Amino acid sequence: MKRKIIQIDEELCNGCGACTHVCAEAALEIVNGKAKLVRDFFCDGMGACLDVCPVDALKVVEKDTDAYDVEKTAEHVRKARGEEAVKNVHGYQAEDEKEIAGAPMACGCSGSMMRDFSDTPPPSPNNIEQTSAVSELRQWPVQLHLVSPAAPYFKDADLLISADCVPFAYANFHNKFLKNKKLIMFCPKLDSGQEEYVEKLTELFQTQNIRSVTLVRMEVPCCGGVEYLVTEAIKRAGVNVIIKDYTISIRGEVV
């Protein structure tokens, strides 16, 4: 199949090993002083290793290769790094988590009901802690698993796509980034169903005439998946969209 995967320029690689440490899938190893891709199907193609390479020897390319195999990757990581490390493998779910995820709901979840707050004034502050800020959220839901690409409030919208951790790290998230935008949030590392995410975003860009996209991600390497998923969806949709990209440090500063 044709997909994204890491490619290593051995002439540039200095064998520092930084990439092997950040790759949660243990897809990279140092062999004879150079980084090597152990197996193609261990690489998720998300590019968490790109940000740490001091000599730019790594890049993501698109080519015909084996599909990313989460089960084989999890077993590989289990043998190489132990059971605890398996939890960080992209797309991995333990058996007990699968049972919970697959269990039928007793009733419909009202929390996923679509809501548009655009024509409603923001809530008034009701205590001293809230007097300095009000919520700029204008729609619900916001998590990409629950978002409908056909939701009417996305029509001609300026879109904010944020990694889950950003609002906790960046104190002025609502005023700086969310104001006058529609919000979609996800975690490129821990959320399962990444291909479903790309398909949803592709449909959104194809049908809703999105005016602009603001991407906000954390500085940690695995968060680079935010940019990858969005740019891949825009590419598949075949549209031109203005993109503004921000990176937030773990201490809450715009990098």
C-alpha positions as CSV (number, residue, x, y, z in Angstrom):
1,M,0.0,0.0,0.0
2,K,1.1,3.6,-0.5
3,R,1.5,5.5,2.7
4,K,3.8,7.8,4.8
5,I,6.9,6.4,6.3
6,I,10.3,7.5,7.7
7,Q,13.3,7.7,5.4
8,I,16.9,8.0,6.7
9,D,19.7,9.8,4.8
10,E,22.7,7.7,6.0
11,E,25.2,10.2,4.7
12,L,23.8,12.9,7.1
13,C,23.1,10.6,10.0
14,N,25.7,10.9,12.8
15,G,24.4,8.0,14.9
16,C,23.5,10.1,17.9
17,G,20.4,7.9,18.7
18,A,18.1,10.7,19.6
19,C,15.4,9.4,17.1
20,T,15.5,5.9,18.7
21,H,14.6,7.3,22.1
22,V,11.5,9.3,21.0
23,C,10.1,6.6,18.7
24,A,7.4,5.0,20.8
25,E,7.1,2.1,18.3
26,A,10.9,1.3,18.6
27,A,11.0,1.3,14.8
28,L,14.5,2.8,14.7
29,E,17.7,1.4,15.9
30,I,21.4,2.3,15.6
31,V,23.2,-0.2,13.4
32,N,26.9,0.2,12.6
33,G,26.7,3.8,13.7
34,K,23.7,4.8,11.6
35,A,19.9,4.9,12.3
36,K,18.0,2.1,10.6
37,L,14.3,1.4,10.2
38,V,13.9,-2.0,11.8
39,R,10.7,-3.0,9.9
40,D,8.5,-0.8,7.7
41,F,5.4,-2.1,9.5
42,F,6.7,-0.8,12.8
43,C,6.7,2.8,11.6
44,D,3.5,4.7,11.9
45,G,4.7,7.5,9.6
46,M,3.7,10.3,12.1
47,G,7.2,11.7,12.2
48,A,7.8,12.1,16.0
49,C,11.5,11.6,15.3
50,L,11.9,14.5,12.9
51,D,12.1,17.2,15.5
52,V,14.9,15.7,17.5
53,C,17.4,14.9,14.7
54,P,20.2,17.5,14.9
55,V,21.4,17.0,11.3
56,D,18.0,16.7,9.5
57,A,18.8,13.1,8.4
58,L,15.1,12.1,8.7
59,K,12.1,12.9,6.6
60,V,8.7,11.5,5.9
61,V,8.1,10.2,2.4
62,E,5.2,8.5,0.7
63,K,5.9,5.2,-0.9
64,D,4.6,1.6,-1.5
65,T,5.3,-0.4,1.6
66,D,3.7,-2.7,4.2
67,A,0.9,-1.2,6.3
68,Y,1.6,-0.1,9.8
69,D,0.8,-3.1,12.0
70,V,-0.1,-2.0,15.5
71,E,-0.3,-5.6,17.0
72,K,3.1,-6.6,15.7
73,T,4.6,-3.3,16.8
74,A,3.1,-3.7,20.3
75,E,4.7,-7.1,20.5
76,H,8.0,-5.8,19.3
77,V,7.9,-3.0,21.9
78,R,6.9,-5.4,24.6
79,K,10.0,-7.5,24.0
80,A,12.3,-4.6,23.5
81,R,11.1,-2.2,26.3
82,G,8.6,-4.0,28.5
83,E,4.9,-3.9,29.1
84,E,4.6,-0.3,30.3
85,A,6.1,1.0,27.1
86,V,3.4,-0.7,25.0
87,K,0.9,1.8,26.3
88,N,2.6,4.5,24.2
89,V,2.4,2.6,20.9
90,H,0.3,4.6,18.4
91,G,-3.1,3.0,18.0
92,Y,-2.6,0.3,20.7
93,Q,-5.5,-0.7,22.9
94,A,-5.3,-3.2,25.7
95,E,-7.9,-6.0,25.7
96,D,-9.8,-4.5,28.7
97,E,-9.9,-1.1,26.9
98,K,-11.3,-2.8,23.7
99,E,-14.0,-4.4,25.7
100,I,-15.1,-1.1,27.2
101,A,-14.9,0.7,23.8
102,G,-16.9,-2.0,22.1
103,A,-19.6,-2.3,24.7
104,P,-23.0,-1.1,23.7
105,M,-24.3,2.0,25.4
106,A,-27.3,1.7,27.6
107,C,-28.7,4.8,26.1
108,G,-27.7,7.6,23.7
109,C,-25.2,10.0,25.1
110,S,-26.6,13.5,25.4
111,G,-23.1,14.8,25.8
112,S,-22.4,14.2,22.1
113,M,-25.5,16.2,21.0
114,M,-24.7,18.8,18.4
115,R,-25.0,22.4,19.7
116,D,-24.3,25.8,18.1
117,F,-23.7,28.7,20.5
118,S,-22.9,31.3,17.8
119,D,-25.9,33.5,18.4
120,T,-25.9,33.1,22.2
121,P,-24.0,35.6,24.4
122,P,-21.2,34.1,26.5
123,P,-22.1,33.2,30.1
124,S,-21.8,36.0,32.6
125,P,-19.1,35.6,35.3
126,N,-20.7,34.4,38.5
127,N,-17.8,34.4,40.9
128,I,-14.5,36.3,41.4
129,E,-12.4,33.6,39.7
130,Q,-14.3,34.1,36.4
131,T,-14.3,37.9,36.3
132,S,-11.2,38.1,34.1
133,A,-12.3,35.8,31.3
134,V,-15.3,34.3,29.6
135,S,-15.5,31.2,27.4
136,E,-15.2,31.7,23.6
137,L,-16.5,28.3,22.8
138,R,-19.3,28.5,20.2
139,Q,-20.1,24.9,19.4
140,W,-20.3,21.4,20.7
141,P,-19.0,18.7,20.5
142,V,-15.3,19.6,19.9
143,Q,-13.5,16.2,20.1
144,L,-12.8,14.9,16.6
145,H,-14.2,11.4,17.4
146,L,-17.6,13.1,18.0
147,V,-17.6,15.9,15.5
148,S,-19.8,15.7,12.4
149,P,-18.1,17.1,9.2
150,A,-21.7,18.1,8.1
151,A,-22.4,20.3,11.1
152,P,-23.9,23.5,9.8
153,Y,-21.7,25.7,12.1
154,F,-18.6,24.7,10.1
155,K,-19.9,26.4,6.9
156,D,-17.5,29.2,5.8
157,A,-15.8,28.9,9.3
158,D,-12.4,29.9,10.5
159,L,-11.3,26.6,12.1
160,L,-9.1,26.1,15.1
161,I,-7.6,22.6,15.3
162,S,-5.8,22.0,18.6
163,A,-4.0,19.2,20.3
164,D,-5.7,18.1,23.5
165,C,-3.0,19.4,25.9
166,V,-2.7,23.0,24.5
167,P,-5.6,24.6,26.5
168,F,-4.0,23.3,29.7
169,A,-0.6,24.6,28.9
170,Y,-1.5,28.0,27.3
171,A,-3.4,30.1,29.8
172,N,-4.8,32.6,27.2
173,F,-6.1,29.9,24.9
174,H,-9.7,31.2,24.6
175,N,-8.8,34.9,23.8
176,K,-5.6,34.2,21.7
177,F,-6.8,31.2,19.6
178,L,-10.4,30.3,20.1
179,K,-12.2,33.6,19.7
180,N,-14.4,33.8,16.5
181,K,-13.4,30.2,15.5
182,K,-14.9,26.8,15.5
183,L,-12.9,24.2,17.4
184,I,-11.8,20.6,16.8
185,M,-9.5,18.8,19.2
186,F,-7.7,15.5,19.2
187,C,-4.5,13.8,20.4
188,P,-2.3,12.6,17.5
189,K,-0.5,10.2,19.8
190,L,-3.1,8.5,22.0
191,D,-6.3,8.7,20.0
192,S,-7.1,5.6,17.9
193,G,-8.6,5.7,14.4
194,Q,-6.1,8.2,12.8
195,E,-7.3,7.2,9.3
196,E,-10.8,8.0,10.3
197,Y,-9.7,11.4,11.5
198,V,-8.1,12.1,8.1
199,E,-11.3,11.0,6.3
200,K,-13.5,13.2,8.6
201,L,-11.3,16.2,8.0
202,T,-11.1,15.6,4.3
203,E,-14.9,15.6,4.1
204,L,-15.0,18.8,6.2
205,F,-12.6,20.6,3.8
206,Q,-14.4,19.3,0.7
207,T,-17.9,20.4,1.8
208,Q,-17.8,23.3,4.2
209,N,-15.7,25.9,2.4
210,I,-13.4,26.4,5.4
211,R,-11.9,29.9,5.2
212,S,-8.8,29.4,7.4
213,V,-7.2,26.9,9.7
214,T,-5.2,27.7,12.8
215,L,-3.2,24.7,14.1
216,V,-2.0,24.7,17.7
217,R,0.2,21.9,19.0
218,M,2.6,21.2,21.8
219,E,6.4,21.3,21.4
220,V,6.7,17.5,22.1
221,P,7.7,15.6,19.0
222,C,4.6,13.3,18.9
223,C,2.4,16.3,18.6
224,G,3.7,16.9,15.1
225,G,0.9,14.5,14.1
226,V,-1.5,17.4,14.3
227,E,0.1,19.1,11.3
228,Y,0.5,15.8,9.4
229,L,-3.2,14.8,9.7
230,V,-4.5,18.2,8.8
231,T,-2.2,18.7,5.8
232,E,-2.9,15.2,4.6
233,A,-6.7,15.9,4.7
234,I,-6.3,19.2,2.9
235,K,-4.2,17.4,0.2
236,R,-6.9,14.7,-0.2
237,A,-9.7,17.3,-0.3
238,G,-7.8,19.2,-3.1
239,V,-8.5,22.7,-1.7
240,N,-6.5,25.7,-0.8
241,V,-6.8,26.8,2.8
242,I,-4.9,29.5,4.7
243,I,-3.0,27.8,7.5
244,K,-1.5,29.4,10.6
245,D,0.7,27.1,12.7
246,Y,1.6,27.7,16.4
247,T,3.7,25.6,18.8
248,I,3.3,25.8,22.5
249,S,6.0,24.9,25.0
250,I,5.2,22.7,28.0
251,R,5.7,25.9,30.1
252,G,2.9,27.6,28.2
253,E,4.7,29.9,25.9
254,V,4.4,30.3,22.1
255,V,7.5,28.9,20.6
